[in-house]
């Protein structure tokens, strides 16, 4: 039984182009060293003696820089090439993290954090566009699932290794993060061969030469992604507080819930996406939003760690069903010559959610209480689904990723 399951798991990865595997390897190396941001607040407060508010402001500057980086990175990637932007992003990011560990002035650190945010987040749209270049339309959803697998594995390794390095000294964090960025750049430059990009008219895109800012179905789609992202970002703010105060879970137990999320994504996502590749993307996205919203909306009805784990399974299922579909639909909507710009705005929606989500969620949590926050997920989900089935529906009418021709 175990051998059969393992065989099916391996088969779910078969047929993907070599270029998509190399892009996933680059992401894995990069994310396996992502540890500075996780421990930056502790570093600023414990080692440099700044206040928690000052530390939070410093980290927020990274997010603001990232918002600029996602847009600029996508635009430049369409002009100069997706590989060049990825390589430049990784090199500048690596050198920036190494330099950051040697700065002691809070103003200098803030300036560097904003600069690193621009460089680091420029990688996302360029990498997402490169995945679309590497994969044919019928494999696109699986290509993004492979990238998410690399992200989840790396996101598990990075903080764990960082927690060990902190014991030896915070400076090791900056060097480890910087060197893994540079290592990822070396792999990208020497082992990844960028596929030939065809003319836009050959891609099947319904919008030749049109600016994404004039693509109204895409803009409605982005409005849903911003709301969805704000709901998701509660995992970084109000969710741990609720698990601590209401469920009585300590930091280790909360960490296990996040580990469960990563474990499910790593072991289940690719087989599920492969098995459901003939299901229309709009139906998949709708089911994903519902699973995600229900996973949070039922939080007030339980108080045990086991029930919390059950909710993780629900919202992780929603994450698996929806996020790869979103990336694939954006790539197909854009066509080959405008993928960077479309992916830049798509990434910007998540950066915006990262800025707004914790702030708005924290306000609701503090002023109205946690129950209204979690109960709001269901009506928001219904609203998002309505937009998907009306104003944003053309986003899902492009040749579907994951469909067999």
Secondary structure, DSSP 8 states (H G I E B T S, - for coil): -HHHHHHHHHHTTTT--HHHHHHHHHHHHHHHT--HHHHHHHIIIIIS---HHHHHHHHHHHHHHHHHHHHHHHHHHHHH-HHHHHHHHHHHHHHHHHHHTT---HHHHHHHHHHHHHHHHHHHHHHHHHHHHHS-GGGHHHHHHHHHHHHHHHHHHHHHHHHHHHHH-HHHHHHHHHHHHHHHHHHHHHH--------GGGTT-SSTT--GGG-HHHHHHHHHHHHHHHHHGGGGTHHHHHHHHTS---HHHHHHHHHHHHHHHHHHHHHHHHHTTTS-HHHHHHHHHHHHHHHHHTGGG--SHHHHHHHHHHHHHHHHHHHHHHHHHHHHHH-GGGHHHHHHHHHHHHHHHHHHHHHHHHHHHHHT-HHHHHHHHHHHHHHHHHHHHTTTGGGGSSS-TT---
